Structures are given as structure tokens and as C-alpha cells.
Amino acid sequence: MELLIVLLVASGLALVCFNALLADGQLVGRMAERWRQRQERERALDLIRHDLVQGDDVLTDPRLAEHRCSMSKRQPVLVVATKAGPITYAIGPPPSSIWAGRVLMRCGPAFTKAGVWSRKSFLSRVLVDGLQPPETPWRQCPMAGGVEVGNSFALPLSVCMEPATGLATVRISQGQEDSTASAVVGLHRLTVADSVQGKTGD
């Protein structure tokens, strides 16, 4: 009888420990998934910042743009005009079942080994998956004088631009988690103009 009681108590303790370990494992798994998603959003925003700075303009109505890749029922949200051709960021269904839910795709010039755009090769690739609309959509642009680009405030990719300065702010959302970045479109032209003006002044 005593042995049976000991076995029951030990089984109960083992079950409690197992449930605790299982809960810890699930928590660690969720934290790892959030960290992975955050890294993907940051990498995508770094690429968007690069395209904005090196681009010439942002189209406030992406529907009017001519895209170099098939949209396949995806919605173009951010289109950056460049001398190499338009760069389109679109959201929509994934190209294959390996991706989780809606994706953010970039259609634009590929990069050469030197890290610059190739004028000969355009690629379409997934940057972020598992997109969800933001829990708190923007009601207005985060900066004064900004205008909404492409009716995007309720979308997983939200874009706002200040026409007077060329400052664009972009937010990528996966529901409760989101990341935001800003860049000035066409900044390379200002830098070149400043350097030329400086040489002329000398």
C-alpha cells in the first residue's frame, strides 16, 4: 500500500514537471519565432531604406505603375522609381506552401557582386511572411505634412511620405509585432548635388 502511494505521488510530480517543461519549451519556441520575425522585418526594412535612398521618387498611387514582375493577385503598396526600373513592394498570397500566410515581396533589380543594382536582371523574392494587419493602424502620418501612400494604413505594409522633404516612413506588421523605418527618397541626388556645389564653391 505504501509503495502504491509512493508511485502515485512520484507519477504526479513527474506529470507536473513534464507540464512545466512543456510550457517552458513552448514559451522558448514563441520567443524564438518572434525573434526570427523581428530579424526578417529589420532586414526587409534595411533593403527598403537602401532602395528609397538610391531611388528617385515614390509613387503615391502604386496602381498606376508598370511592374516588371507578375503581381499574381498581390497588391502593390510601395513603388520606388529608379533609373534601373521601378522597384515594387507588394503584399499578398505566398508563391508556394513553404511560406506562412501573406508575404511581402520585392520586385526589382538584382544586386551585383559589388552591391549595386543590375540593370539587366530583375528578380521577385519573398522578404517577410506571416504578415497581418496592424492592431493599431495609423490614422495619420507619423510626421507633419505626410501623405498616405496607396491607401496602406490598414495594410501589413504601411507607407507615408512627406512630399516637401521626400521623407518616407514604412511599417511592416505581423499583428502584435511591427517594425518601422524612415529614409529620404533620392538622397543620393542631394549628396551628389552638395558635393558638386562644394567643388564649384572651392
C-alpha positions as CSV (number, residue, x, y, z in Angstrom):
1,M,0.0,0.0,0.0
2,E,2.8,2.4,0.9
3,L,4.6,1.5,-2.3
4,L,1.5,2.3,-4.3
5,I,1.1,5.7,-2.6
6,V,4.8,6.5,-3.3
7,L,4.3,5.5,-7.0
8,L,1.2,7.7,-7.3
9,V,3.0,10.7,-5.7
10,A,6.0,10.2,-7.9
11,S,3.8,10.0,-11.0
12,G,2.0,13.2,-10.0
13,L,5.3,15.0,-9.5
14,A,6.6,13.7,-12.8
15,L,3.5,14.9,-14.6
16,V,3.8,18.4,-13.0
17,C,7.5,18.6,-14.0
18,F,6.7,17.4,-17.6
19,N,3.9,20.0,-18.0
20,A,6.3,22.7,-16.7
21,L,9.0,21.7,-19.1
22,L,6.5,21.6,-21.9
23,A,5.2,25.1,-21.1
24,D,8.8,26.4,-20.9
25,G,9.6,24.8,-24.3
26,Q,6.5,26.4,-25.9
27,L,7.5,29.8,-24.4
28,V,11.0,29.5,-25.7
29,G,9.6,28.4,-29.1
30,R,7.3,31.5,-29.2
31,M,10.2,33.8,-28.2
32,A,12.4,32.3,-30.9
33,E,9.7,32.7,-33.5
34,R,9.2,36.4,-32.5
35,W,13.0,36.9,-32.7
36,R,13.0,35.3,-36.2
37,Q,10.2,37.5,-37.4
38,R,11.8,40.7,-36.0
39,Q,15.1,39.8,-37.8
40,E,13.2,39.4,-41.1
41,R,11.4,42.7,-40.6
42,E,14.6,44.5,-39.9
43,R,16.4,43.0,-42.9
44,A,13.4,43.9,-45.2
45,L,13.4,47.5,-43.8
46,D,17.2,47.8,-44.4
47,L,16.6,46.8,-48.1
48,I,13.6,49.3,-48.4
49,R,15.8,52.1,-46.9
50,H,18.5,51.3,-49.4
51,D,16.0,51.4,-52.3
52,L,14.5,54.7,-51.1
53,V,17.8,56.4,-50.7
54,Q,19.1,55.2,-54.1
55,G,15.8,55.8,-55.8
56,D,14.4,58.9,-57.4
57,D,10.8,59.1,-56.3
58,V,7.9,57.2,-54.6
59,L,4.6,56.9,-56.5
60,T,1.7,57.9,-54.2
61,D,-0.6,55.7,-56.3
62,P,1.1,52.3,-56.9
63,R,-1.8,51.1,-59.0
64,L,-0.6,53.4,-61.8
65,A,2.9,51.9,-62.0
66,E,4.1,49.4,-64.6
67,H,5.6,46.5,-62.7
68,R,8.5,44.4,-64.0
69,C,7.2,41.2,-62.4
70,S,3.9,39.4,-62.3
71,M,1.9,40.5,-59.2
72,S,-0.1,37.2,-59.1
73,K,-3.1,38.8,-57.2
74,R,-0.7,40.6,-54.9
75,Q,-1.3,44.3,-54.1
76,P,1.5,46.7,-54.9
77,V,1.9,49.1,-52.0
78,L,5.3,50.8,-52.4
79,V,6.8,51.6,-55.8
80,V,10.2,53.3,-55.9
81,A,11.1,54.9,-59.3
82,T,14.7,54.4,-60.2
83,K,16.9,54.7,-63.3
84,A,17.2,50.9,-63.3
85,G,13.4,50.5,-63.4
86,P,10.6,50.5,-60.8
87,I,11.0,48.6,-57.6
88,T,7.7,47.3,-56.4
89,Y,6.9,46.1,-52.8
90,A,3.7,44.1,-52.8
91,I,1.7,42.0,-50.3
92,G,-0.5,39.0,-51.0
93,P,-0.6,35.2,-51.2
94,P,2.7,33.3,-51.0
95,P,4.3,31.9,-54.1
96,S,4.4,28.4,-52.5
97,S,3.2,26.5,-49.5
98,I,6.5,26.8,-47.6
99,W,5.6,30.3,-46.6
100,A,3.3,31.2,-43.7
101,G,0.3,33.3,-44.8
102,R,0.6,36.6,-46.6
103,V,4.0,37.7,-47.7
104,L,5.9,40.9,-48.6
105,M,7.6,40.5,-52.0
106,R,10.1,42.8,-53.7
107,C,10.2,43.0,-57.5
108,G,13.3,44.9,-58.5
109,P,16.8,44.9,-59.9
110,A,19.1,42.2,-58.6
111,F,22.3,43.2,-56.9
112,T,25.8,42.7,-58.5
113,K,28.8,41.4,-56.5
114,A,29.7,45.0,-56.0
115,G,26.4,45.6,-54.1
116,V,24.9,47.8,-56.8
117,W,21.8,47.3,-58.9
118,S,21.9,45.3,-62.0
119,R,20.1,47.0,-65.0
120,K,19.9,43.6,-66.8
121,S,18.3,41.3,-64.1
122,F,15.0,41.8,-62.3
123,L,14.0,39.4,-59.5
124,S,10.9,38.8,-57.4
125,R,11.5,37.4,-54.0
126,V,9.9,37.0,-50.6
127,L,11.2,39.2,-47.8
128,V,8.8,38.5,-44.9
129,D,5.9,36.0,-44.4
130,G,3.2,35.7,-41.8
131,L,2.0,39.3,-42.4
132,Q,-1.0,40.6,-40.6
133,P,-2.7,44.0,-40.4
134,P,-1.5,46.2,-37.6
135,E,-3.5,46.1,-34.3
136,T,-3.5,49.9,-34.3
137,P,-3.4,51.2,-37.8
138,W,-2.1,54.7,-38.4
139,R,-4.9,57.3,-38.5
140,Q,-2.5,59.9,-39.9
141,C,1.1,60.1,-40.9
142,P,3.7,60.0,-38.1
143,M,5.3,63.1,-39.4
144,A,3.7,66.5,-40.2
145,G,2.9,67.2,-43.8
146,G,3.0,63.5,-44.7
147,V,0.5,61.8,-47.0
148,E,-0.7,58.2,-47.1
149,V,0.8,56.2,-50.0
150,G,-1.5,53.7,-51.7
151,N,-4.3,53.6,-49.0
152,S,-1.9,51.5,-47.0
153,F,-2.5,52.5,-43.4
154,A,-4.7,49.4,-42.7
155,L,-2.3,47.0,-44.5
156,P,0.6,45.0,-43.2
157,L,2.9,47.3,-45.1
158,S,2.0,50.9,-44.2
159,V,3.7,53.8,-46.1
160,C,3.7,57.5,-45.5
161,M,5.6,60.2,-47.4
162,E,6.3,63.9,-46.8
163,P,6.4,65.4,-50.4
164,A,8.2,68.5,-49.3
165,T,11.3,66.7,-48.0
166,G,11.0,63.2,-49.6
167,L,11.0,61.6,-46.1
168,A,9.2,58.2,-46.3
169,T,8.2,56.1,-43.3
170,V,7.4,52.4,-43.7
171,R,5.9,50.0,-41.2
172,I,5.9,46.2,-41.6
173,S,3.3,44.5,-39.3
174,Q,2.8,40.9,-38.2
175,G,-0.2,41.6,-35.9
176,Q,1.0,42.4,-32.4
177,E,4.6,42.8,-33.7
178,D,5.7,45.5,-36.1
179,S,8.8,47.4,-37.1
180,T,9.2,50.9,-38.6
181,A,11.9,52.7,-40.5
182,S,12.4,56.0,-42.3
183,A,14.5,57.2,-45.2
184,V,14.7,60.1,-47.6
185,V,14.0,59.1,-51.2
186,G,16.5,60.4,-53.7
187,L,19.1,61.2,-51.0
188,H,21.9,60.2,-53.4
189,R,20.9,63.1,-55.7
190,L,21.2,65.5,-52.9
191,T,24.6,64.1,-51.8
192,V,25.9,64.4,-55.4
193,A,24.5,67.9,-55.8
194,D,26.0,69.0,-52.5
195,S,29.4,67.6,-53.4
196,V,29.3,69.3,-56.9
197,Q,28.3,72.6,-55.3
198,G,31.1,72.3,-52.8
199,K,33.7,71.8,-55.6
200,T,32.2,74.7,-57.5
201,G,32.4,76.9,-54.4
202,D,36.1,76.0,-53.9
